[in-house]
Amino acid sequence: MRPFILPFKQTIPGHQVLAGLIMLGVILFPFDSCGGDYSGPHQRMMLAIHRDVARNSQVLGRDNLSDEVARAMARVERHLFVPLELRSNAYANSPLPIGHGQTISQPTIVAMMTDLLALSPADTVLEIGTGSGYQAAVLAEIVPGGIVHTIEIVPELARSARNRLATLGYDNIEVHEGDGYLGLPDQAPFTGIMVTAAASEIPEPLIQQLAPGGRLVMPVGPHGETQYLTLLSKNNEGQVTEKVVLAVRFVPLVRR
Ligand code: SAH
């Protein structure tokens, strides 16, 4: 049988064959470097995130998300975390209401906050503000050998996120109902702590529960005004430093 490629060789110049092969690679392995096997709206969401990260490269100190974070964002299906009537908008790069006056964060912010924690696969992570469970799922993808503890103050949200995450098969996430301001002293220390609700100061108990060498990311600022995504790092001697990353707007961290 004649090889399929022969007629091309005869009629198409070498550089065009090469270009064709590269194109074929792009079609067969789209965005492989972002861990992607995703399409349509999810793919557009990923492109929007990569664009936002590149735009904010100066404040983030890097041009790209880590491969692990990009892969996690590509893997977790956001439409499974939003109310049914909003599913058609699930992959818009914007926050969405999830009931009880709360919102699921904008995907770009989820990706950036996750990236800032610079987690390793076996880390123990604490999230405050479970909401839909989306952010917890993204974190859980990044610490397959570790665990994500997440605390939610609204009992109905805690319950529905727990059910959703169990149905999706996440066995490395524990949803706790309670006031996240106090953290989880019994499970501390945490290598990474993420607070997905804003307060005017980083809660002292959370700083105490951060492991040496650990990182905490949280929106800091008064309710209703601009808040600043803040990265707190604790060195191996236990000293903490803070860095302001980005202006953001979050729902408030409430107290019981
Ligand atoms: N991370 C969520 C979205 C966060 S919205 C997601 O991926 O969907 C902020 C959440 O923080 C809300 O669900 C709100 O009820 C919760 N919250 C506010 N104050 C809290 C507190 N003190 N402790 C725990 N959760 C709190």
Boltz pocket constraint, residues with backbone or C-beta under 6 A from the ligand:
constraints:
  - pocket:
      binder: B
      contacts: [[A, 98], [A, 102], [A, 103], [A, 104], [A, 105], [A, 128], [A, 129], [A, 130], [A, 131], [A, 132], [A, 133], [A, 134], [A, 135], [A, 136], [A, 151], [A, 152], [A, 153], [A, 154], [A, 157], [A, 178], [A, 179], [A, 180], [A, 181], [A, 196], [A, 197], [A, 251], [A, 252], [A, 253], [A, 254], [A, 255], [A, 256]]
      max_distance: 6.0
